[in-house]
Amino acid sequence: MLNIILFGPPGAGKGTQSQYLKDKYHLAYFSTGDILREEMAAKTEIGLKVKALIDAGNLVSDDIVVEMIRQRVKENIKGNGFLFDGFPRTVRQAEMLDEMFAGFSLKINGVLSLEVPQDMLIERMLERGKTSGRADDNIDTIRHRFEEYDAKTKPVMNYYETFGNLHKINGVGKIEEVFDRLCAEIDKM
Ligand code: AMP
């Protein structure tokens, strides 16, 4: 089994690269951001609960996202592996994922961190905002998402660095170039 976390700030290209990675390595792919947006679109109980937080660029609670992942891991345990995008986003989520994986006798093979300078990220997200229809792709909310990232998500990198399975990947360049860099790292795992 191959279990990978694609890590990186908002706008780093995690969603785009995941589409190629899940096909190449036949992985069950889960983006907590996508799942939450589906819940909001369907106006489920969770969707209604998280909408104001997401629209304002705040993270939603650890318990909600970990539970969403737990269900999906359970349902796909017999597959080739998992690719997580946008999860874990806090040290607590990383700890809860470790506990969950230990319970299923699974392990994380590697954490790939896409590195892109912040000014480029903001440019990309504003561009995406023209067509994404996302309430959080506007300049004020983007700034707040970076504050959340710096305060709560960046420490997750140190968490995985300590365990030695963090790999930093240059996320600047053509989609195919970045994809090749990611694959080169995965193929060593
Ligand atoms: P994304 O599509 O990954 O940029 O996520 C969009 C929004 O969903 C984030 O700004 C958060 O409000 C929420 N979100 C997505 N994943 C998580 C997570 N793992 N933990 C907490 N909030 C999340």
Residues whose N, C-alpha, C, O or C-beta is under 5 A from the ligand:
A	BS01	AMP	P10 T32 G33 D34 L36 L53 I54 G57 N58 L59 V60 V65 G86 F87 P88 R89
